[in-house]
Amino acid sequence: MAPSTSAIVRHMGDCREAARQRPLRSAPLGGGSPPATATGPGRRQGGTLRGLSRPGTLGRMECRGNHSQWLEVDVRALAHNLSVFREILTRGTKLAAVVKANAYGHGTAEVAPFAAAHADWLAVHTAEEARRLRRLGLSSPVLIMGFMARGELHDLDADVHVFVSTDEVLRWLGEYRRSSGISLPIHLKIDTGTKRQGFERSRIADVCRTAAGEGLSIVGIATHFANIEDTLEHDFARRQLALFGDAVAALRRELSSDVPYVHAACSAASLLFRETDFNLARIGISMYGHWPSRETRLTWILDHGRNGVKLEPALAWRTVIGQFQHVATGETVGYGRTWRALRATRLAVLPVGYADGYARALSNRARVLVGGRPVPVVGRVCMNMMMVDVTDVPEAAVGDEVVLLGRQGDAAVTAEELAELSGTINYEFLCRLSPAIPRFVVGDAGEVAAR
C-alpha cells in the first residue's frame, strides 16, 4: 500500500531538513526555509494577500505571504498522472519517474519523495542529481541517463544504474569499481537512429567483452526515439523499434541469458504504443501533466477518441502586484518604449522577469490572471520585473495574487500557451523556471486513491 499523502509531505520536510545538515548539499531549491508566521488567514506581514486561487489554496497563502513569487506543486495532479500510466502500461511494466532538470522545473526536493513513493524507479540525467536523491533520503533504484565525466564518478551506491554509450565511460566505471568496491549496474544505450547517445548495434559483442573485463554487469538495454512526438506518421519510430528488437536479441545471445531491464518508452511512446512498453517505461513530461506535443495528443484522439486520457498539470506559478503606474494616453512603457497607451491606463508592476524564467519573448504577447480575469503583458519583460495592464480590473490592489501559470477562478494560462508564444516547447519553458523561486507542495493525493 502506498504511503499516505500526509506521510509523504512530512517525509519531504524531513528530507529537506536532513539535506540542509549535510555539507555536500547546496542551498535548498525553494521551500527549504520555514515559512514566516502569518498575521491571520489569507494575510501576510505588511499587507493583505488576496486572490482567487483554486479551492482550498487561499487558506494556504498565509505560509507564502513573505514571498513575492512562488510555485505550487500539486501532488494530487502528480498522483493522477502516474495512475494514468499505471492503467495504460502493460501489466508488469515498471515505471521510472523522470526527475532530471530539477524535476522539469517543478523542484527535485518537492517532487522526488512523492515520485519515489508512487513509481518503481527514479531517473535523472547526471551523477550529481543521483547523489542529491540519496541526500534527500530516497532509496529507490536510480537510473542515470546522461554522460558522466570521469571526475563525476564518486559517492554512488550499487543501486544507481548507469546508461553507457561510450568505451571511455565503461573504463571509468571499471576504475570506480576497483577504487570503491562498488560495481554500478550498466544499461547499454543503443543508437537506433537518433544519432545522439548510443553504441552502434554492431558493437554489442565488443562492449560485452569490455564490460566483463572491467568486472561490470550489464543488466539493461535501452534506446530513445527520434521522431515519436513530432509527427502523425510513425514509420521511423517503428523502424527504430525493429532495430532495437534486433539489438535486444543480440545482447541476449552475448549474455546467454535474458536481459533484466529492456526499455525504450518515453511519455509519448507510453501513451501511444504498447509494443514499446517492454518491462520499464521512462515517464517524464506527462507525469507533470503535459502532453509531449500536439501531434501526440492528436494521434491519441485518432486512435481512441476524445475520451480516455486526461492529464492534469501539476504546477502553478504565482506572484503579487508590487506597484501601480498610471499611464496617460500616448505615453510609452518600458525598455525600448515598445508599448504605447491608447487610453488612460493603469499598470501593475510584477516582481518577476526573465531571470526567473518568464521569457523576454513574451513581451507584449502573453497574458496573466488578475482577479480571475486575463490581462495583457505590456512593454518588455525585464530581468526582474514586468508590467501588465489592469485598467479593466479596477479592484486590483497592491499585494493581490497574480497567476502567471495555472488557474485562477475559471480562467487558466497553460505552459503550452506560454511556450508557443515564446517560440519553444512546454519542456523548455518548465525546465527554465529558476531554482531560486520558492516551491510549495499542495493538494491531496488521497483524493485520487479514493476514486
N, C-alpha and C positions, 0 to 999 in steps of 0.2 A: 504494500500500500504506500502511495506517495505521501511524503510529509505534508502536514497542513501548511497553509499559506502563512499563518502567524508564526509557525516554527521556522519557516524559511526566512521570513523577514527578520526574525530575531537572529537567525544564523548569519544573515547579511551584515547586521550590525556587529556581531561578534567577529566576523571575518575582517571587517574594516578596522575594528579596534585592534585585533591581533596584528594585522598587517602594519598599522601605524607604529607598533612597538618593534618591528623588525627593521634593522638598519639598512637592509638592501632595498627596501621599497621607496620609491619616490613619493612625493606628496600625493594624498588621496585625490582621485579624479572626481571631485564633486561629491557632495553629501557626506564627506568624511568628518566635518566638524559638527558637533552637536548643535542643533538649532537654538537660536536665542528664544527666551521665553517671550511669548506674545502678551500683549496687554489686554486681550479679550478675543472672543470668537470673531474670526474674519478681520482682525486688526493687526497692524504692525507698528512697531515703535516709530514715532514721528509722523503718523498719518494713517488714513484708512486705506485698506487694500480691498478693492471691490472688484467684482467681475461676475461673469455668467459661465462658470466652469461646468464641466459635466456633473450630473447629480452626484452629490457626496464629496465633491472636490473642494467646495468653498470652505467647509469647516477645516480642511487640512491646510488652508493657506496660512494659518497662524504660524506654522513651522517654517514658512518660506518668506515671511514678511520682511526679513532682513536681507533679501536678495533682490537685485534689480532685474535679474532674469534667471530662469531655471528650466530644467527639463523634467518631465514626468514620464516614468516608465511604468506602463500598466501591465502588471503580471497576469491579470485576468486575460488580457488580449494575448500575451505570450502563451499562456496555457491553452487557450482556444486554438491558436495556430498550430501548436505542437500536436494537439489532439486531432486536427485535420489530417496531418501526415500519418499519425498512428492509424487512422482509419483507412487511408488510401494505399499505404505501402503494403507490399506483400507480407503476409504473416511470417514472422521470424526475421524480417529485415531490421537490423539495429539502426538507431537514429543518432547521428552525430550533429549536435548543435554547434554551428559555426559562430564563434565569438571573437574572431580576429578583428583588427582595426577598431579597438575599443568597443567591441560588440556592435559593429556597424554604427558607431556613434552614440549608441544608447547608454554605454557605460559598462565596462567589464565588471566592476565591483557590484553593480546593481543587477546585471543580467546573469552572470555566470553561476552564482549559487543557485538561482532558480532553475536555470537550464540544466545544471548538474543533477538536480532532483527529479527532473522530468524527461531527460534524454539519457541515452546509454553512454555516449561519448561527448567530449568537447573537442572542437577543432580550432586551431589557431594558425597563424602564419609564421611566427617567429619563436625562437627558443626563449626569449625574454617573456613573451606572452605566456608560454607554458609555465615558466617559473612563477609568474605572477599568480596564475591559478593555484599553484601549490601554496604560495604565501597567503592566499585567501582561504586556505584550509580545505581545498577541494581535492578529493582523492580519485575522481573519475579518470578512466583512461583518456589520455590526451593525444591528439594527432597533430604534429607539426607539419604543415603543408608547404612551407616555403623553403627557400635556400638558407642554409646556415653557414656562416663563415667559421673558420677553424676555431677562432677565439671565443665563439659563442657556445661552444660545447663544454658546459660546466653546470653542475648542480641540477642535473636532470636524472630522474629516477627511472626505474626499469618499466614503469607503466606509461612512459612517454614514448609514443611511436613516431617514426620519422619517415616522411617521404624522401626517397633517394632517387636522384635523377642524373648524378654525375659520379665518375670514378673517384674524384677527389673527396667528395663527401663520404664515400664508402671508406676510404683510407683514414679520414679524420675520425670517423666513428670507431674504427678499429683502434686508433690511438686512444680514444676516450675509454674504450673497454679495458685496454691494458693499464691505463693510469688510474682509473676509478674502480675497476672491477665490475662495472655496470655495462651490460650489453643492451643497447637500445633496439627494440624490435623495428624491423625495416619493412616498409611498404614500397615496392618498386613503382615508380611513376613511369608510365609508358606513353610516349607521344604517338597519337593515332591521327594527327593532322592539325592540331592547334599550333604546333611549332613554337611552343613556349617552354614548358618544362618537359623532361621525359627522355628516357632511353629509346633508341630505335628498337623495334621488336627483335631484330636480328642480333641484338647484344645480350639477350636474356641469358644464354648459356654462359657467356663470359662473365657477366655480372654475378651469376650464382657462384661461379668458381672464386671470384674475388671476395665475395661476402664470406664464403666458407673459410678462405684463407685468413680472413681477419677475425674469425670466430664470431661472426654475426649471423643472426637468424632472420630469414626472410619469411614474414608472416602475412604479408598482404601484397596486393597488386591493384593499381588504380590508374585511371585516365581522366581526362577532362574534355568536355565537348566544346567545339569552337563556335558552333552556329545553331545551338538548340533554342536560343531565346529570340533571335532577331529575324526570324523568318517563319512563314507558314508552310514552307517546304522543308522537310526534314531528311532529305535523301543523304546529305553529307553526314548528319548525325548517325544515320543508320549504317553508313559505310564505316564510320569510326567505331560503332558498336561491334560490327563484324570483325574488324581488325583487332579490337580489344579481346573479343572471344578467342581469336587465334593466339593472342599473347597469353591469355589465362591458361589455355591448353598447353602451350609451350612451357610455361612455368611449372605446371603440374608434372609434366614429363621430367623436367630437370630435378624437381624435388622428390619425385617418386611418391608424391602424396598430394592430398587436397590442399588448397590454399585457404587458411582460416578466414581471411578478410579480402573480399573482392568488392570494389566499389568504383562507380562511375557517376552516380546520380548527384546532381546539384538540385536546387529548388525546382527549376524548370523541368528537368528530366523526371523528377519525382512526381510532379504534377501530371505530366503528360504520358509517360511511357513506362509501363510496368516492367518491361524487359530490361530496363536499366537498374532495377532495384538491387539485384544480387543479394548480398547479405549485410550491406551497410550503405546508408544514404547520408549525404552531407547537406544539411538544410541550413541555408544562410538567410538571404534577404526575405524569404517568405515566412521564416519563424518570426520576423519582426512585423509581419502583417502586410507585406507588399508583393504584388505580382512582379516577376522578373522583367516583364515587358508587356506592351500591348499585344504583341503577337502571341505570347504565351497564353494570355487570357482569352484571346480570340480563338486560338486553337482549342482551348478547353471548351468554349461555348459551342464551336462547330462540332466537337465530338460528343459533348454531354448535355448541351442546352444551358440555359442561363441559371438553372437551379444547381445546387451542389456546393462547391467550394466557396466559402465566404471568409476571406482573410480580414483580420482586424488590426489596423495599425496600432502599435504599442507605444508610440512616442507623441508627446505634446511638448511644444516649446512656448513658454510664456514669458512676458516681460510686463513692465508697468510704464505708465505715462510719467515722464520725468519733468516736463515743462511744456508750456504752450507758447506759440508765437502767433501774432496776428499779422497777416499779410494783406496789404492793400491791393486792389485791382491794378494789375500791371507790374507789380513787384516780382522779383525772381527769388528762387530758393536754392541754397546750397552751392557746393563747388561747381564751377563752370556755368552757373546760372541756367541750368538745363530745363527748369520748370518755371513757367510764368503764370501768375494767378489771373484767371479770367473773371473772378469775382472776389469780394472780400472773403478772405479765407482764414480759418482757424487751424493751425498746425499743432499736432502733438509731436514732441521730440521723444524718441525712444532710445534707451541706453543699450542699443545693440547695433553691431556693424559687421563688416566683412571679416574682421579679426575673429569674430565669434562663429563664422560660418555662414552668415547671411550674405549671399554673393552680391558683389557690386553690380553684376549684370541684371539684378532685379530692380535697379534704379528706374523709377517712372513706369514700372511694369507690373509689379506684384501688388498684392493686397494683404491686409491683416484684418483681424476681427476686433472690434471695439463695441462693447455693449451688445454683442450678438449680431452685429452688422458688419459687412465688409467695407473697408475704407482703403483708398489707394495710397501706395507709397509714392511720395513726390520728391523730386530732387535726387541727387546722387546719394547712394548708400555710402556712408563714411566708414572709416576704420572702426569706430566705436559707437556710432550713433546713426540714426536715420529719422526721417520725418514722414508723417502720414497726415492726410487731410481729414480732419474730424469735424468739418463745418456742419455736416448733417447729423452729428451726434452731439447736440448741444449740452447734454447732461454729463458728458465726459469730464472727469476731474483728475488732477494730479494723484497718482497712486492707483488709478484704475488698472485692472488687468487687461493686457492686450495679448491676443493669441497670434503667434507667428506661424505655428504649425499645429494642426489639430482642430478640435471642435470648440465652439462657444455658442451655447444655445442651439439653434437649428442650423447654424452655418458651420462650414469647415473649410480649412486650407490644407491641401494634401502635399506630401513630398513629391508626388508625380507632377503636380501643377507647378511647384517651385522649380523642380528640376528642368522641366520643359522650358519655362520662361528664362532660365539661366543657361540654357544650351547644354544640358548634361543629362544624366540619368539619376534615378532615385538612389541608387547605391552611393554615388559620389556625393550627392547633397547630404545624405545622412552621415557618411563617414567623415565629412569635413566639419562637423559640429565640434566646436572647441572642447577639448577635455577639461578646460577650466570652468565651464558652465556647471553650476551645481545640479546634481541629478537626484531625483527622489523616486522611490518606489511607491506606486499607488495600486489600487484595485484589490480584488479578492479572487484568487484562482479557484477557491472553493465553489464559487458560483458555477464554474464550468464543470467541475466534477459532479455537481449535484444535478445537472441536466439529465 
